[in-house]
Amino acid sequence: MIAHLQGKLVEKTPTDVVIDCSGVGYHVNISLHTYSLLPNTDFIKLYTYLQIKEDAHTLFGFVEKSEREIFKMLLSVSGIGASIARTMLSSLDPKQIINAIASGDVVAIQKIKGIGSKTAQRVILDLKEKVLKLYDLDEVSMSQSNTNKDEALSALEVLGFVRKASEKIIEKIVKEEPEATVETIIKKALKNL
């Protein structure tokens, strides 16, 4: 019904914004991902999704069209409402959600507040084929190595190594061996630190 809003940003919080469009102020719910992408200008454009229920009409806004599409896909899953879908997009960025679904990573989805084991499995079961059709598989394997890279970096930080030095070494290891497991990355990094 309302595809996008374009106007002056009147109010901004991490969970919602008010956009003045020709004298009408629209209250729009946003995710933390969208909040982080909002420009520092007064004039903005958000792609929107209007949810109509018996007791409320609620607008959700997204800086990127792709985030809106993921939001709509999440709503198609039984047990996922608008607030949980928004929480998912606030906890993980859209690429992380796509990769978690495509790779069947129940643990990553389950870490999101409000999502239990069964709901996480249902999300993967319902959306995996859609995600694999819509997005390139190469991106999935790349992000899997990025997840491994992030986990290895966190482990090295816990062990007391400086983040910048660790990042450079891990980056080099991942370039040489993109399919390396977290353990492999850590072991090789420890030899070079």
FENBELUR-V574952 format. One record per backbone hydrogen bond with DSSP energy under -1.0 kcal/mol. CO is the residue of the C=O (numbers start at 1). NH is the residue of the N-H. E is the energy in kcal/mol with one decimal. If there is no record, write none. Layout:
# FENBELUR-V574952
co = <CO:CO>
nh = <NH:NH>
e = <E:E>
This chain:
# FENBELUR-V574952
co = <3:5:7:8:11:15:16:17:18:18:19:20:21:24:26:28:29:31:32:42:44:46:47:49:51:56:58:59:60:62:64:65:66:67:68:69:70:71:74:77:81:82:83:84:85:86:87:88:93:94:95:96:97:98:99:100:104:105:106:107:109:112:116:117:118:119:120:121:122:123:124:127:128:129:130:131:137:138:139:140:141:142:143:144:145:146:147:148:149:150:151:152:153:154:155:156:157:162:163:164:165:166:167:168:169:170:171:172:173:177:181:182:183:184:185:186:187:188:189>
nh = <48:46:44:20:18:30:13:28:10:11:26:8:24:21:19:17:61:35:36:9:7:5:62:60:58:53:51:29:49:47:68:69:70:71:72:73:74:75:77:80:85:86:87:88:89:90:91:92:97:98:99:100:101:102:103:105:106:109:110:111:112:115:120:121:122:123:124:125:126:127:128:131:132:133:134:135:141:142:143:144:145:146:147:148:149:150:151:152:153:154:155:156:157:158:159:161:160:166:167:168:169:170:171:172:173:174:175:176:177:180:185:186:187:188:189:190:191:192:193>
e = <-2.4:-2.6:-2.9:-3.3:-2.0:-2.7:-2.7:-3.1:-3.0:-1.3:-3.0:-2.1:-1.3:-3.1:-2.3:-2.5:-3.1:-2.3:-2.3:-4.4:-2.4:-2.6:-2.4:-2.5:-2.8:-3.0:-3.3:-3.0:-2.2:-3.0:-1.4:-2.2:-2.0:-2.4:-2.3:-2.2:-2.7:-1.9:-1.5:-2.0:-2.5:-2.4:-2.1:-2.6:-2.1:-1.1:-2.2:-2.6:-1.9:-2.5:-2.6:-2.4:-2.4:-2.9:-2.4:-2.7:-1.6:-1.4:-2.6:-1.3:-1.2:-1.9:-2.3:-2.3:-2.2:-2.5:-2.0:-2.8:-3.1:-2.2:-2.2:-2.9:-2.6:-1.9:-2.3:-2.5:-1.8:-2.1:-2.5:-2.0:-1.7:-1.8:-2.7:-2.3:-2.6:-2.8:-2.6:-2.5:-2.4:-2.4:-2.3:-2.3:-2.1:-2.3:-1.8:-2.4:-1.5:-2.3:-2.9:-1.9:-1.8:-2.8:-2.7:-1.9:-2.2:-2.7:-1.9:-2.0:-2.6:-1.9:-2.5:-2.5:-2.8:-2.6:-2.4:-2.6:-1.4:-1.0:-1.0>
